[in-house]
Amino acid sequence: MAKSVVKFWIAWVFGVVVAVFAISLWRNEPVDWGQIVIMSVAGLIGVLIAPSLKRLLKKGED
């Protein structure tokens, strides 16, 4: 599980960095590194919460 979380999170962070750079270029503003950090941490939290929710929903159906 840890390996899949790390792989997903690395892809997530890469996507966030690309998106924030694109938005910065589009708006002609400097890169907002705070937004990159916040979105990266939010992605990690989401990846850690999702399996618990899936397990809880599956347990409730049985």
C-alpha positions as CSV (number, residue, x, y, z in Angstrom):
1,M,0.0,0.0,0.0
2,A,2.8,2.4,0.9
3,K,4.4,2.0,-2.5
4,S,1.2,2.8,-4.3
5,V,0.6,5.9,-2.1
6,V,4.0,7.2,-2.8
7,K,3.7,6.6,-6.6
8,F,0.3,8.4,-6.7
9,W,1.5,11.3,-4.5
10,I,4.6,11.9,-6.7
11,A,2.4,12.0,-9.7
12,W,0.0,14.3,-7.9
13,V,2.8,16.7,-6.9
14,F,4.1,16.8,-10.4
15,G,0.6,17.6,-11.7
16,V,0.2,20.3,-9.1
17,V,3.5,21.9,-10.0
18,V,2.7,21.9,-13.7
19,A,-0.7,23.3,-13.1
20,V,0.5,26.1,-10.9
21,F,3.3,27.0,-13.3
22,A,0.7,27.1,-16.2
23,I,-1.7,29.3,-14.1
24,S,1.2,31.6,-13.2
25,L,2.2,32.0,-16.9
26,W,-1.4,32.5,-17.9
27,R,-1.9,35.3,-15.3
28,N,1.6,36.7,-15.9
29,E,2.3,36.4,-12.1
30,P,5.1,34.9,-10.1
31,V,4.8,31.2,-9.0
32,D,2.8,30.8,-5.8
33,W,4.9,28.2,-3.9
34,G,2.4,28.2,-1.0
35,Q,-0.3,26.9,-3.3
36,I,1.9,24.1,-4.5
37,V,2.7,23.1,-0.9
38,I,-1.0,23.3,0.2
39,M,-2.2,21.3,-2.8
40,S,0.5,18.7,-2.3
41,V,-0.3,18.1,1.3
42,A,-4.0,18.0,0.6
43,G,-3.4,15.3,-2.0
44,L,-1.4,13.3,0.5
45,I,-4.2,13.6,3.1
46,G,-6.8,12.6,0.5
47,V,-4.7,9.5,-0.5
48,L,-4.5,8.5,3.1
49,I,-8.2,9.0,3.9
50,A,-9.6,7.3,0.8
51,P,-8.7,3.7,1.6
52,S,-10.2,4.0,5.1
53,L,-13.5,5.3,3.6
54,K,-13.6,2.5,1.1
55,R,-13.0,-0.1,3.8
56,L,-15.7,1.5,6.0
57,L,-18.2,1.5,3.2
58,K,-17.4,-2.0,2.2
59,K,-17.8,-3.2,5.8
60,G,-21.2,-1.4,6.0
61,E,-22.5,-3.3,3.0
62,D,-21.7,-6.7,4.5
